[in-house]
Amino acid sequence: MLFAEFYSSSTGYVEGSIPPVFKKENIKLIPACGTDSRLQLDGRLTLANAASLARQTCKQRKFKGFTINKGDYLNSEQVRALEVVSLIP
């Protein structure tokens, strides 16, 4: 199975800070959660076409980036590195 995994921005939490502190320089991309965080792709697509479809869906769903993975959701291998679609705030 081929699928795209989408990424969103973290909160910028400074690890170990009590009370919680959030800073812009600590914001990073993390895997998104929920049903919209993955897109199952047709395995017959070329990698370029799969990336094009994932890029379009990433923009529509307002995520920041995506990777293309092969395998099942729990045991997958990344076949295309993280591509950032929109800037991190």
SVG drawing of the C-alpha trace seen along z (x, -y; Angstrom):
<svg xmlns="http://www.w3.org/2000/svg" viewBox="-11 -33 25 36">
<polyline fill="none" stroke="black" stroke-width="0.4" points="0.0,0.0 1.2,-3.5 0.1,-6.5 0.9,-10.1 1.4,-11.2 0.7,-14.9 2.5,-17.1 1.4,-20.1 3.2,-22.6 4.0,-21.8 3.0,-24.2 6.6,-25.4 6.6,-24.0 10.0,-24.4 10.7,-21.0 10.8,-20.8 9.5,-24.3 7.1,-24.7 4.9,-26.6 4.7,-25.8 6.6,-28.1 6.0,-28.4 8.6,-29.9 8.5,-30.4 12.0,-29.0 10.8,-25.7 8.0,-25.2 8.8,-22.1 6.8,-19.8 5.2,-16.8 3.0,-14.1 -0.7,-15.2 -3.4,-13.3 -6.9,-12.3 -8.6,-10.8 -7.3,-13.6 -3.7,-13.1 -3.2,-10.3 -4.2,-9.8 -4.2,-6.3 -2.7,-6.4 -3.0,-4.1 0.1,-2.0 0.0,-2.1 0.9,-5.9 4.4,-6.9 6.2,-8.5 6.0,-11.9 2.2,-11.6 1.7,-10.4 3.6,-13.4 1.6,-15.7 -1.7,-14.4 -0.3,-14.5 0.8,-18.1 -2.6,-19.2 -4.4,-17.4 -1.9,-18.9 -2.8,-22.4 -6.5,-21.7 -6.4,-20.3 -4.1,-23.2 -1.2,-21.0 2.4,-22.1 4.1,-19.1 4.0,-15.4 5.9,-12.3 5.1,-9.3 5.3,-5.9 5.0,-2.3 3.6,0.5 0.9,0.5 0.4,-2.4 2.2,-0.9 5.2,0.7 6.0,-1.6 9.1,-2.7 9.5,-6.2 9.9,-6.3 9.9,-10.1 11.4,-12.5 9.5,-15.3 8.4,-18.0 7.4,-21.3 4.4,-22.8 3.7,-25.9 5.9,-27.9 6.0,-27.2 4.7,-30.3"/>
</svg>
